[in-house]
Amino acid sequence: METLSQSPTDDAFVQDPYPFYDRARGAGPLFFWQDYGLVCATSAAAVGAILRDRRFGRETPPERRRPVPDHLAPFYAVEAHSMLELEPPHHTRLRALVLRAFTSRRIAALAPEIAALAHDLIDAFPQGVFDLLPAFARRLPVIVIARLLGVPEERSGDLLSWSNAMVGMYQARRSRATEDAAVAATQAFVAFLRGYVEERRSRPADDLITHLIAAEAEGERLSTDELIATCILLLNAGHEATVHTLGNGVKALIENAQGATALTPERVEGTVEEVLRFDPALHLFTRWAYEEVEIAGHTFRRGDAVGCLLAAANRDPAQWERPDRFNPARPVKPHLSFGAGLHFCVGAPLARLELQIALPILFDRCAGLTLAGRPRYADLYHFHGLERLMVRS
């Protein structure tokens, strides 16, 4: 197995990580990323196999757990109830209860609201050159999830700032300052949601918090702590990745002169899948080995960690012809932007719906949308999203 070095905070990598992924994939389906001290998988076959193999999981094996520092206790108290970080049987119970509330019918019913919101945001676009991220890409997903949960959308600015601070815990540039910000955001978020959960227990409404409270399977319900952790997960995961995907997708569509031609009703689903494949929001996801298992000729032992490079797998030439080319007309194949297996993203249907509705409206209403400056990616790794997207409509 080859050892490669690449700082995830180096600006050249931040702006374009794909040459490094190509180099890593050329070394084989697995390589050792020295900067992380981590074996990583790059090929679509290896990443998919690890994500689907129940001998790997998200929950840290007991022998690898370390005491939580006192200053991080509030953050990890929430994480302890997050189904993203749990394995069966706890994950099975939580996911089943969430899916009883977060139904495909309830998501589909949001379509008219998403369309109306997209139009409202476009109506408010300033004249001339402006940054599309705060005007559109950041606002639409957070308002949608706020409405879905049933919390006041006028608090969407707080929700956005809390979420941004919390996901700083997963970024390569994490520092004591980002940790303190994440803890403060967690405490504020928990206090905010606890009040709404308690209110909905006594005064039900037609919103996701109420339906999560009412969800029951085999006599089991969500505790208040589980409800709060689930709402935080749905908001953080449910809008953070969509923000980045909207921005990355608009950039790709403009740069490749696709725009409205690739977003007609008969083409929009395929175009959205290509947006998700080509430049996804989440690049690195880790798993733990729970027993000895061999992948691509390498033996992982219990307690070993492995990094799944989703974005590298999405550009595997063994899976896609000319994968570095943005081609909305390519035949749709399964990609790994939402993960795979037991932890496949529960919010994938909502993300797809938002993209399929918002992108055609944007390019229809702003037919002359062009870039007004070179787009820059933010130092967010293992996420991948723009820090600004200056456009002229």
SVG drawing of the C-alpha trace seen along z (x, -y; Angstrom):
<svg xmlns="http://www.w3.org/2000/svg" viewBox="-52 -47 56 58">
<polyline fill="none" stroke="black" stroke-width="0.4" points="0.0,0.0 1.4,-3.4 1.8,-6.2 0.8,-9.7 1.0,-13.1 -1.4,-15.9 -2.5,-18.6 -6.3,-18.9 -6.0,-22.6 -3.5,-23.4 -5.3,-26.0 -4.4,-24.2 -6.1,-21.1 -9.1,-23.0 -9.7,-24.6 -9.3,-21.3 -8.8,-18.1 -9.4,-15.9 -5.8,-15.7 -4.8,-14.3 -7.7,-11.8 -6.5,-10.7 -3.0,-10.2 -4.2,-8.2 -6.5,-6.1 -3.6,-5.4 -1.8,-3.9 -4.6,-1.3 -8.0,-1.1 -6.4,-1.8 -3.6,-4.1 -2.3,-5.4 -3.0,-9.2 -0.1,-10.2 -1.6,-13.6 -4.5,-11.7 -2.7,-8.6 -5.5,-6.7 -5.9,-4.0 -8.3,-5.4 -10.4,-3.9 -10.6,-5.6 -12.3,-3.3 -16.1,-3.0 -15.8,0.7 -13.8,0.5 -15.7,-2.5 -19.1,-0.9 -18.0,2.4 -16.8,0.8 -20.0,-1.3 -22.2,1.8 -20.2,4.3 -21.7,4.7 -18.3,5.6 -17.6,1.9 -19.5,-0.8 -19.7,-4.3 -19.8,-3.6 -16.3,-3.7 -15.4,-0.2 -15.2,-0.4 -11.4,0.3 -10.8,-2.7 -12.9,-5.2 -11.1,-8.0 -12.4,-10.0 -14.3,-13.1 -12.5,-16.3 -14.7,-18.3 -14.9,-21.3 -16.4,-19.1 -18.9,-17.2 -22.0,-19.2 -21.3,-18.5 -20.7,-14.7 -23.8,-14.4 -25.8,-15.3 -23.7,-13.0 -24.4,-10.1 -28.0,-10.2 -27.4,-10.7 -28.3,-7.8 -25.4,-8.9 -23.0,-7.8 -24.8,-4.6 -25.0,-1.0 -27.7,1.6 -29.7,2.1 -29.8,-1.5 -29.5,-2.8 -32.2,-0.4 -34.7,-1.7 -33.9,-5.4 -34.0,-5.2 -37.3,-3.3 -38.9,-5.9 -37.5,-8.8 -38.7,-7.2 -42.2,-6.9 -42.3,-10.7 -40.0,-11.7 -42.0,-10.0 -41.7,-10.3 -45.3,-11.6 -44.5,-14.4 -41.3,-15.3 -43.1,-15.3 -45.8,-17.6 -43.1,-20.3 -42.7,-20.7 -45.0,-23.7 -43.4,-25.5 -39.9,-24.9 -40.9,-26.3 -42.6,-29.4 -39.6,-30.0 -37.2,-29.8 -39.3,-32.4 -39.4,-34.7 -35.6,-34.5 -35.0,-35.3 -37.5,-38.2 -35.2,-39.7 -32.0,-39.3 -30.0,-42.6 -29.2,-44.3 -25.8,-43.8 -23.1,-41.6 -23.9,-39.7 -23.0,-36.5 -25.5,-33.8 -24.6,-31.8 -26.2,-34.0 -28.9,-35.2 -30.1,-31.7 -28.0,-28.6 -27.8,-29.1 -31.3,-30.5 -33.4,-28.0 -32.4,-24.7 -32.4,-26.2 -35.8,-27.8 -37.2,-24.5 -35.9,-22.4 -37.1,-25.1 -40.6,-24.9 -40.5,-21.1 -39.5,-20.9 -42.0,-23.6 -39.6,-26.2 -39.9,-29.9 -38.1,-30.6 -37.2,-34.0 -34.7,-32.1 -33.1,-30.5 -30.1,-32.8 -29.5,-31.3 -30.0,-27.8 -27.5,-28.4 -24.9,-29.8 -25.4,-27.0 -25.1,-24.4 -22.0,-26.0 -20.3,-26.1 -21.2,-22.5 -19.9,-21.0 -16.6,-22.7 -15.9,-19.7 -15.6,-17.5 -13.2,-19.9 -9.5,-19.4 -8.9,-23.0 -10.5,-22.2 -8.9,-24.1 -9.7,-24.9 -11.5,-28.0 -13.7,-26.0 -14.4,-23.5 -15.5,-26.3 -17.7,-27.7 -19.2,-24.3 -20.0,-23.7 -21.6,-27.1 -23.7,-26.5 -24.7,-23.0 -25.9,-24.5 -27.9,-27.2 -29.3,-24.8 -30.4,-22.3 -32.0,-25.0 -33.9,-26.3 -35.2,-22.9 -36.0,-21.7 -38.6,-24.4 -40.2,-23.5 -40.2,-19.8 -41.9,-20.4 -44.4,-22.8 -45.3,-20.2 -45.8,-17.5 -48.7,-19.6 -49.7,-21.4 -49.3,-19.2 -49.1,-20.8 -48.7,-19.5 -44.9,-19.6 -42.0,-17.1 -41.3,-17.7 -44.9,-16.7 -44.7,-13.6 -41.4,-12.6 -43.0,-12.8 -46.0,-10.7 -43.8,-8.1 -43.9,-4.8 -42.7,-1.3 -43.2,1.8 -44.0,-0.4 -40.9,-2.5 -40.8,-6.3 -38.1,-8.8 -36.9,-10.4 -36.5,-14.2 -32.7,-13.9 -33.1,-11.6 -35.7,-14.0 -33.3,-17.0 -30.4,-15.1 -32.5,-13.9 -33.7,-17.4 -30.1,-18.8 -29.0,-16.0 -31.8,-16.6 -31.1,-20.3 -27.3,-20.0 -27.2,-17.2 -30.4,-18.3 -29.2,-21.7 -25.4,-21.9 -24.8,-19.5 -27.6,-20.9 -26.1,-24.4 -22.8,-23.2 -24.4,-21.1 -26.5,-24.0 -23.4,-26.3 -21.2,-23.6 -24.0,-22.7 -24.7,-26.3 -20.9,-26.8 -20.7,-23.6 -23.7,-24.4 -22.5,-27.9 -18.9,-26.9 -20.1,-24.2 -22.7,-26.4 -25.4,-23.9 -28.0,-26.0 -31.6,-25.7 -30.9,-23.3 -29.9,-20.6 -32.8,-21.4 -35.8,-20.7 -38.5,-18.4 -37.3,-15.4 -33.6,-16.0 -33.6,-17.5 -33.4,-14.3 -30.3,-13.1 -28.7,-16.6 -29.2,-16.6 -27.6,-13.2 -24.6,-14.4 -24.3,-17.5 -24.3,-15.2 -21.7,-12.9 -19.4,-15.5 -18.6,-17.8 -20.3,-16.5 -20.5,-18.3 -19.1,-15.5 -15.7,-14.0 -14.5,-11.9 -16.5,-9.6 -14.8,-7.2 -15.7,-3.7 -14.4,-1.4 -13.6,2.3 -15.5,4.5 -13.7,7.7 -10.9,8.9 -11.8,8.2 -9.9,8.1 -10.6,5.4 -8.7,5.0 -5.9,7.2 -5.5,5.3 -6.5,6.9 -8.2,4.6 -8.2,5.7 -10.8,4.9 -10.4,1.3 -8.8,0.1 -10.3,-3.0 -10.7,-3.5 -11.5,-6.6 -14.0,-6.4 -13.3,-9.0 -16.7,-9.5 -15.7,-12.2 -12.8,-10.0 -15.1,-7.1 -17.5,-9.3 -14.8,-9.9 -13.6,-6.4 -12.9,-5.8 -13.8,-2.1 -17.4,-3.2 -17.8,-6.3 -16.6,-7.3 -14.5,-10.5 -15.4,-11.0 -13.7,-14.4 -16.1,-15.8 -19.4,-17.4 -21.9,-15.7 -25.6,-15.9 -26.5,-13.7 -24.5,-10.7 -26.5,-7.6 -27.4,-7.7 -25.6,-5.2 -25.6,-4.9 -23.1,-7.3 -21.9,-7.5 -22.6,-11.1 -25.3,-10.0 -23.3,-7.1 -24.6,-3.5 -25.8,-0.7 -27.2,-1.0 -26.3,-4.7 -27.5,-5.8 -28.6,-9.5 -32.1,-9.6 -32.4,-13.2 -31.5,-12.2 -35.1,-12.4 -35.5,-16.0 -32.1,-17.1 -32.9,-15.7 -36.3,-17.4 -34.8,-20.8 -32.2,-20.5 -34.7,-19.3 -37.1,-22.2 -34.7,-25.1 -32.2,-24.7 -34.6,-24.9 -36.4,-27.9 -33.1,-29.7 -31.9,-29.2 -35.4,-29.9 -35.8,-33.1 -32.2,-34.2 -31.5,-33.1 -28.4,-35.2 -26.8,-34.1 -23.1,-34.3 -20.1,-34.2 -18.7,-37.6 -15.4,-36.5 -13.6,-33.2 -15.5,-31.0 -13.5,-30.1 -13.9,-27.0 -13.9,-27.4 -11.4,-25.7 -14.0,-23.2 -12.5,-19.8 -13.8,-17.0 -16.7,-19.1 -16.3,-20.8 -18.2,-23.9 -17.8,-27.5 -17.0,-30.4 -18.4,-32.8 -20.1,-32.6 -20.2,-36.0 -22.7,-36.1 -24.5,-38.6 -28.1,-37.9"/>
</svg>
